Amino acid sequence: MRIDAHQHYWQLQRGDYGWLTPDAGAVLYQDYMPKQLKSELQRCDVSGTIVVQAAPTMEETNFLLDLCEQEETLLGVVGWLDVTGADFEQHYLRFRTKPRFVGIRPTFPATSDGGWSRYPQLFRNLALLAEDGFPVDLLIRPADLPAMVKLLEGVPKLKAVINHLAVPDIESNRTEPWANGLEALARFEHVTCKLSGLATGSGGKGWTASEVAPYVKHAIDVFGTERLMFGSDWPVCLQAGSFTDMLEMVGATLPTGLTEDQIEAIFGGNAVRTYRLKVKEV
């Protein structure tokens, strides 16, 4: 079973994306909906996908959940909630009644110094999610890793999911501070990581499998194959290649010697377990 653990759908007329302007480029500044991806999913034998928020609004979360009612390939939504809000629990419990609501990707306060104690409500809300075993996606970069380690020291049972391998600096061929920071996060047993967004560099420049492979190897070294998931980052990936290209590229970055079970876990099984997806075995 193949599952894409990270992709997006959006409609420009909804108007709440913020970042999605003509400056984003012609490839991204257009609508992307399920019908544009479905045939490629079928050709690649992908059973379904998890769609991730692209706007910091609950309205978009509702929009994506509505899509799930219309599209069979949509297995779950990683939406958005204000994780610092006093009304977080109220909205979280409301969305939890939706079976396809499987995670959130919130916006965290800017805390380069790791001073999370300034946000007691944040910790109360994260404690609720940790107790519930509900996944929280983290859109972070290497500079954010030390602060995220401090955050998880306060909620060590949080089921955190690092997006895009925390965006290593492939362009300059640097591994630090990314490598040490990723290893520090991997010490928390409930943290997983997505092999997503790896082909797309700054300005849409595409990376090859050989350029990405050392970073994937480090991820396997610190997380093991049981805590890694494939994600296409479609349609953002279209700046560098197609969905099929992303599937093949990630596969080509994996070191030789992995078992069939390990590869299947990365390309589907881990997503089912992490997001508690309801899927039919084929």
N, C-alpha and C positions, 0 to 999 in steps of 0.2 A: 504494500500500500504506500503510495506516494502522496505526501501532503505538503503544500506550500504554506509555511508558518508565518509568512510576512508579505503582504501585498496591499494595494490600495485601490479604491474606486472613488471618483469624485465628479461632481457637476459644477461647473463654474458659476452658473446662475444662482447657486445657493448662497454665494457671497460671504461665507464666513471663514475662508481659508487663510486670508491675510497674506501669506507668503506666495500664494499662487497668483502672480501677476504676469503681464507680458514680459517683464524682466526675467522671469523664470525660464524663458526660451520657448520656441514654437513647439518642441516635442512635448513639453509638460503642460503648456497653456492651452489645453483642450479637454473636453470631457472624456473620461474613461469609465466604462460601465461593463458589467459582466459579459454582455454579448461579444465584446471585443477580445475577450480572453478565452472564452469557453472552448472554442474549437482547438486552440493550442493546448489547453489542458487535456483534452481528449486525446490528441495526437501523442502527448507525452505520458499518457497513462497516469495522470494526476487525479486522485480521487476527489480532492477538494482543497479549499484554501481558507486561511484566516485573514480577514481584512482588518487593517489597522488604521486608526484615526489619522486624519490629515488636517483636521481643524480642532482647535481647543474649545469645543462647544458640545453640550449635551444634545443640541439639535442635530449635529452630525452623527452622533451615536445613534439617535433614533432613525436617521436616514439609512444608516448601514444595517441596522436591525430590520428595517422594513425590506431592504434588499434581500435579506436572508429568507424572508417569506416568499420571495419570488424566484430565487435562484438556488437550485439544488446543490451547486458546487460550493456554495458558501457554508462552511462548517461552523464558523464562529466570528465574533466581532471583538476586537480589542479597542474599546472606546475611550472616551475622555470624561473625567470627572475632576472637579476642583478638590484635590487631595488636601488642601489647606483649609477648606471651608467648614464652618460650624454645622452646616446642613449636609455634610458629606454622607453621613450614615443614612439619612432619609432617602437621598437620591440613589445611593448604592443599593439599598434594599429594594427599591422600586425596580431598578434595572435587573436585579438578580432574579426577578420573576420571569425574565426572558431566557429561554433555554440556550439561545445562541450568544448570549452575553458571557464571554469567557475570560475577559481580562480588561485592564485599563492601561493606557499610556498617559499619565498625568504630566502636567508642567510643574517642575519643582522650583522652589525659590533659588535664586542665584546665591550660592554659598561656597565660594572658592576656598574660604577658610574652614569649611566644615562646621560652622557654628549653628548646627541644627537645633540647639537648645532654645534658640529664639522662636521656634515654631512648635510649641507644645501641642497645638491642635493637629498638626501634621503627624506627630507620633501617635496620638490617639487614633487617628484614622488608619494609619498604617498597621497599628496593632490589631484593629478589627479585621483588616485584610489578611494579616498573618494568621490570625486565629481561624479564619475561614479557608485558608489555603488558596486564596484567590490571586492569580498572577498579576504582577505589575511590571509592564514593559519599561525599560530605561533607555531613552534616547540620549546617549552620553558620548563624550570624546575622551581621549587620554587625560586631558587636564582635569576632568571631572572625577576620575577614578578614586583619588585619595578621599575626597569628600563623600563619595558613595560608600566607601569602606566604613567611614565614621557613621554614616546613616545606618548601615546594616548592623553595626555594633549595638545600636539602640533597639533594633528590631531584627534580631538574628534569624528568626524563623520566616521572614518575609520571602515569599516566592517571587523573586525578582528575575526578570528576563532581559539580558543585555541585548540590545539591537545592534546589528551591523558590526559585530565584533568590536564594539566601542571605537570604531573608525580609526584603525591604526594609520600611521603616517607612511603609507606605501610610496608616495611620490618621492620622498627623500630617503627611502630605504632605511628608516630608523625603526628601532624596536623599543627604545625607552623614551619616556617613562611608561609607555603602553604595556609592555610585557610584564613588568613587576606589578603594575596596578591591576592588570587582569588576573594575575595569579593570586593577588590578595583577595579579590572578590570571589574567586573560585573556591577559596577556603570555606566559604559559607555554603553548606551542603544543599540549601534550597535554591541557589542561584544557578540559572541556565543561561545559555548564550546562543544567539542566532548567527549562522553563517549566511548573512544577508547583506545586500548593498555592497558587496565586495568588488564588483567589477566597475563601479562608478566612482571616479575620483572627482576632484574639484573641477568645475567647468564642464562636467560630463565626460572627462577623459576616461577611456576604458583601460582597465588593467587586465593582464593575461593571467592564466592559471599559474604559470611559473613565478610570476611576480607576487601572487597572493599566497602561494603554497606555504612559505615559511611561517606566515602568520596563522594559517589554519593549523599547521603542525603544532605551534605553541598552544593554541586553543585546545587541541586534543590532548596535549601533554598535561595541561592543568585541569581541564574539565572531564577528560575522558569522553568516549563516544556516547555515553548515556546522558550527557547534559548539553548536547549540541543539536541544533535544528537547522534544516535548510529553509531559506527564505529567498524568494526571487527579487523582492522589492519592486515588482512590476506596478505601475508603468514607469517609475523613476529609472529603472534599469534600461529603458529604451534609449537612453542617451548613449549607452555603451553596447547594447545588444538586445536580442529578443528574449522572451521567457525561456525558450529552448536553449539559447546560448547560456543563460544563467544556470540552468539545470546542469548542462554539460560542463560548464566552467567549474562549478563547485565540486562536481564529481571528480574532475581532473586534479583538483587541489589536494584531495585526500591521499595520505601516504599509502604506499603499497603494504600489503600484509593485513589490512582490516578484513574481518570476517564478513560474510554476507549478512549476518544478523546485525553487526555493528553499522554497516552501511544502511541497512533498512531502518535502523533506529534513527539515524541522522535525517533520513529523507522521509520520515513519517511517524514511526512509533513514538519517538520522544515528544512530538507535538501532540499526539493523542493523549499521552500521559500528563504532560505539563498543563495543557489547557482543558483536560477532562472532556475531550470531544466525544460526541455520540456519532459514531460512524459504523457503516455496515461493512463487514468483511466481504471481500469479493473472492 
